Amino acid sequence: MILAVSVTRRTALGAGLAAATAGLAGCGPQPSPLWASPEETSAPPTGTPAPHRSSAPASSPPASTAGESRLTADLERFLKPTKENPKHPTYAGAVAVVMVDGKVTAEVAVGHAVRYSAGPVELPAARRVPMRPDSIFDLASLTKVYTAILLLRQVDKGKVDLDAPVVSYLPGFTGKDKVTVRMLLTHTSGLPVGAAVAGLPDLAAKRRAVLATPLVKGAVPGTVFRYSSTGLMVAAQLVEKATGMTLDRALKAELTGPLSLHDTGFKPLGWVSSKARLVATDARSSRGLLRGVVHDDVANRMGGVAGSAGIFATARDVAAIGQLLLDGGGRVLSAATVRAMLTNANRGLPAVDPERPGRPSDHGLGVVLRQPWFMGRLSTPATFGHTGFTGTSLLVEPKRRLVLALLTNRAHPNWTWANPDPMRAAIANTVADLTR
């Protein structure tokens, strides 16, 4: 099933496309986005105030445009084997949302939310679940962006100092006195990728084990970018200490509630009324088909709530987070904190990433910067975002006032079937062409 929707008035934390066109105009005329209607590409008269920015969604969309048809075709291409991934499809389904200056200009759903049962066994056509624009995905490591925002909110409130040693807040973080709060968010702490929590008797013991995780042998805090889920799990415990709430409650009280993001949260089986909206991930794990249950094993062992993984959301809700940061933080973060968040804190540092040799170390506070391997031609020193293991990604290109939320179920039925990075870069290139 393929669903393509062009949206004209529905907004998420933003202003209209006319304001975007005016902002991008610079010194001379610029080509308008290929999916914009003629009335949308007309700049407002000189002196017209910018529309009020609101988090409330607006009305439903009209028919598809030519540019959106191309985006649909490019997404559909990865439903089958490609030259980049010749043995299997890259994913069973995907949803992409494009926003320009706060206006949703494209919303496309392709393929299936569920195509395989446990085994994996391909389901007959009548039993497959179509992907839909409001499908709810396991965001995997996109969760780290939300954890960073929650922690930075506590920085704004004066409850946490970015340059303080983590152990000054969490005494169980022993033997790592040189690691600061900032290093957790820039992945320069020296902590390993994962934490060993398997086999421990209860959640309290697992939380202690996360804090007690030793640094990588020979690591010197603050000197090397080394991606670490453990660091964001520690950051989540900082959020809990500062707010007095569990991470899932803090997410709702401090972020999704104020932004009215009703389709975002941990453990969706407790709040999603229609199971048809839930997107499946692995179909060959020891836990059987995963649908509405976190894919990440460590997060699952932590009860489905971790700072590194566990949040589920729709593409629209993910795009709203990108727009929040693009707009300077709104009611959630101060403008100064957002500027720090989106500034490269790792300038001149080496990066250690065996999966992506040669990747830049560029990283802000909880978001990556300038990563062509998934940003494609939208990659600039200021472009920011994040990816998730399940096939999700968020990309924001500030100069174009552009947000791209691309959510796929590439881990369905088997994450080893495909490397999602070529697909991410290809779709980013398509969006770059359509918004140049």
N, C-alpha and C positions, 0 to 999 in steps of 0.2 A: 504493500500500500504506500502511495506517495501523496503527501499533503503539502501543498504550497500556498502560503497565505501572505499577502502584502498588506501591511498595516499602515494606516494613515494618521489616525488621531490617538491611538492608544499609546500612553506614555508610561515610563517607569523612571521616576526621579529626573525628569528632564524637560527641555523646551522643544519647540517645533523645528522641523527641518529647514524652514525659512531662515531661522536664526543661525543654523549650522551652515547653510549656504553662504550667508553674509560673512560669518566668521572665517570661512575658508577662502573667501574671495581674494584677500591680499591686495596686491596693487593692480591686478588686472582680472579679466574674466576667467572663470574656471569652468571646466566641464562639470555638469551636475551628475549625481549618482544615476546609474542606468535604470534603477527601479523606482525613481521618483516620478510622480505625475507632474504635468506642467504647472499646475497651481502650486505645488509644493516647492518648486525650484525658483519661484519668484522671490527676490529679496524684499523685505519690508521697506516702506518709505523711510528716508533719512529721519532720524529722531524718534522712530517708533520704538517703544520700550520692549525689551526682551520679555517673552512670556514668563509667567510665574512658574517656578520649578515645583513640581508636585510629585509625590510618590504614588499617587492614585492612578490606576490604569484607566484608559479612556475607552472609546467605542470599538466595535468590531470592524474587521477589514473588508475592503473590496476585492476585486479579482486580482490574479497574479499579473506581474509585469514581466517584461522581457528579461531584465536583469535577474529577477528571482527565478525565472525559468532556467537560466544558466546555472545558478547556484543549486537548484534542484537536480539538474542533470549531473553536475559534478559530484554531489553527494550520492546520487544513485549509482555512479560508476563504482564506488567502493563496496556496493552490495554484492559484487562478483569479484572473482580473482582479477588482479591487475598485474601489470609488469612489475610494479613495486612489490607485490605480494602474490606470486603466481599460483600458490597451492590452495589458498582459501580466500573467502571474502575478508575484508578488513573488519567489518562489523555486520551485525544482523540488522541494525537500524541506527538512526541518528536524528537529532533535532538541532537546528542552527537558528539562532536569533541574532540579527544585526541591528544595532542602534546607531544612529547618527545624531549627535547632540541631544540625546535623551529620547529621540523618537524611534520607535520600532519600525524599521523600513523593510525588514524581511523576517519571516518566520516560516521555516520549512521543516517538515517531518517526513522521513523516508523509512521504508523497511518495517521491521518488526521489533516490538519490545520483548517478545518471547517467540523464539523459533525452534528451540530445542528443549527436550525434557532431560532429566538426569540420565547420564550415560557416557557421552551425550547421544541422544537419539533425535533425529530431525522429526518434528511433528508434521502430521498431514496439514495441508493448507487450511482446512476448516478449524483446526485447533490452535493455530498461531494467533498471537495477539498483535494487532497492528500498532505501530508507533503513532503517537499523536502529539500535537504541539504541547499539551499539558502533561506529558509523561514525566514521571518522577524517577530520577537517576541516582545511583550511588556515586557521589562526587569523588570518592577516594581522597587523594591528597589535595584537592581543592579545599578541603576542610581546613588546611593550614592557613589559608587566607583569612578565613573567618576567625580562627583562633588568634591570629595576629591582630586583627581589628579589635577583638575583645580585650586583648592585653593592652593594646595602645590606648584604648578607652580608659583603662585604669591608670595609664601614664598621664593622660589628660586630667584625670581627677586628682592627681598627686599621690596616688596610692602605691605606685611603682615607679622606680627610677631606672631608666634604661641602662645606665652605666654602673648600677650597683651589682655586686656579686649575687648570683642566684641563691647561694647558700645563706645569705642574710635574710631571705624570705622563707626558704625551705631548708630547714636544718638537715633533713635527710639527704640533701645533695652534697654529700661529704666527699672530700678528696679532690675537689674541683674548684678551689677557691678563686682561681683566675677567670673563671667563666662568668661573664656578665649576662644580664637579661638581653641586651642588644645582640650578643653573639648567638643566642638561641634563634632569633628571628633572621639573622643573616647567614645562618648555617656555617659559622666559623668557630663554633664552640669546641670542635674536636670530638664530639660525641659520635658514636657509630650510627649507621642507618637505622637499625632496629634494636629493640629491647627484648631481653629474654624473660618472658613471663609465663611460658608454658609450664604446666605441672604444679604451679603454686596453688595453695589451698583456697584462697579467697581474693576478692578485689583489693582489700587492704594490703595484702602481701604483694600483689602485682604492682600496686601504686608505689610501694616502697622500693620494689625492684627497679622500676623506671628511674627513680631518683638516684639509686645506687649504681646505675650503669656506669662503668668506667670509661674514660676517654680511649680513643683509638691509640694503640701503642705508638709512642713517639710524638703524638699530637701536641702542638703548642697553641693554646687558645688564641684566636684572633689573627692567625697567620695564613690559613688555607680555607677555601670554600670546600666543604664536604657535606653533601646533602644528608640530612639527618631527621628522620621521623621522630626519633627519641627526643630531640631538642624541642619539638613542638608539643610532644606529650608532657614534657616538663613545663613548657609555657602554659599549657592548659591548667596544670596544678597551681601555677601562679595566679591565673584568672580566678580559680576557685577560692584561693586564699584571700584575694583582694575583694571579691564580691560576696563571699560567704554563701555562694550557691554552687551547685553542681554545674558542670559545663553545659549540659543540655538546657538547664534552667537559665543560666546566664545568657546563652545564645538567644533565647526567646525574650528575656527581659531587656537585654542591652542592645540587641541588633534586629532580629526579625520582627519583634513586636513593634518597635518604633517605626520600622519601614513597611509594616503591613505585608510582610513576605510570608503569607500563610501556607505556602507550599515548600517550605524549607524547615528541616529539623532532623534530629537523630531519631532512630528507631521508628520508621514510618508506619510499620504495621499497627502502631498505636494511634495514628492520627489520619491515615489515608482512608477515606470512606469507600472509594472505588478501587479494588485491586487491579482492575484493567489498566490503571495508570502506572503501575509499578513495572519498572524495566528490569529484566533478568540479567544476571551476570554469569558466573561460572555454572556449568551444567555437569561438571565431572569432578567436583570436589568431594571430599569425604563427608561434607555436610549436605550432599545432594544439590539439586538446583537451588541457586541462591536468587531470591527475589524479595526485596524489601528487608533483606538481612545483609549487614555489611560484608563486603568481600574480603577486606583486609583481615588476615588471621589475628594479628595482635589486637587490633581494635575490637574484633569479635570476642577475644578472650577478656578484654576490658569491659565487657557488657554492652558493646556496641557504641560506646561513647568515649572518644579519645581526641586529643588535640591534633592528631595527624591524619585521621580518617574517621568516617562514620556519618557525615552529614549527607542527606538526600535532598534533592531540589529539582525544580523545573528549570529549563533553559531561561525562561523569562526572569525568574528569581535570581539566577546566577548573573544575568546581564545587569540586573539592578544593582548588584554589588560592584560591578565594574563602573557603572554610572555614578554610584555614590563616591567612589574614589576620584573619578574624573572630575566631578563637581566640587571637590575640595572637602568632602566629609560630611556635609549637611549638618544634621542634628546629632550625628554619631561621633565624629572626630573633629578636632580643630583643624583649621587649614594648615597651621604650622606642622602639626603631626603628620598630616597627609603628605606634605612636601618632603618631610624626612622619610616617610615610608616609601616614597617613589624616587628617592635619590640613591644612586649606586653607593653602597656602603663598603664595597669590596674592591674599590679601584686599585689596580696593581697587584692584587692577590692571585695566586695560582688556583686552579680548580682541579679537584680530584673527582672524576666521574668515569669509572670504567665503562659504563654503558654508552657514554657520549664523549669520547676522547676529543679534546680540543674545544669543548664548549666554553663560552665565556663564564667568568666567575660573577658577572654583574648580578647584583641582588640588592633589593631594598630591604625594608623591614617586613618580611612575610610574603613578598612578591619577587618574582624573577624579572630581570630587565634584559633587553637585547639578546634574545635567544632565537636565531634564525632557524634552528632545527624544528621548531614548531610554529614560529611566527612568520616564516617565509619572507616575502617582500614587505610585509608590514613591520618587520623588525627595524627599530631605530634605537638609539641610546635611551630614548624616553619611553619606548613601548614596554608595557608591563603586563603581567598576568601570572598564570600558573597552569600546570597540567595535573591530571589524575590518572592513576594506573588503569582504571577501568575504561579509559578512553575519553575522558572529559577534559575540557580546557576552557580557560577564560583569557581573552586577549584584548588589550585596550591600547589604541594608538592615539595619543593626545592631540597631535597636530590635526588629524582628521576629525577629532571629536568622535571617534569610532569605538564601539564595543562589539566584540564578537564572542558569543557564548556558543561553543560547539560541544554538544554532549552526545557521545556514542556508547554503545554497549559492546565494544571490541573484545571484552573478556567473556562474551557469550558466543559459543559455549565453552571456549577454551582460550585463555589469554595468550598461549604460545602460538596461536594460529597467525598472528599478525603483529607487526610493529606499527603502532598508530602514527608515528611521527611524520612519515611521508604524506599521509592523508591530511594531517593537521596543516602542514606547510602548503599543500596544494589548495586546500579550502581558503587559507589565509591569502594566498595569491589570487584566487578568484575574487575575494572580497576587495583586495587591493585594486584589481582592475575595475571593479564596479563602483568604486568610490573615489577614483583618482580625479 
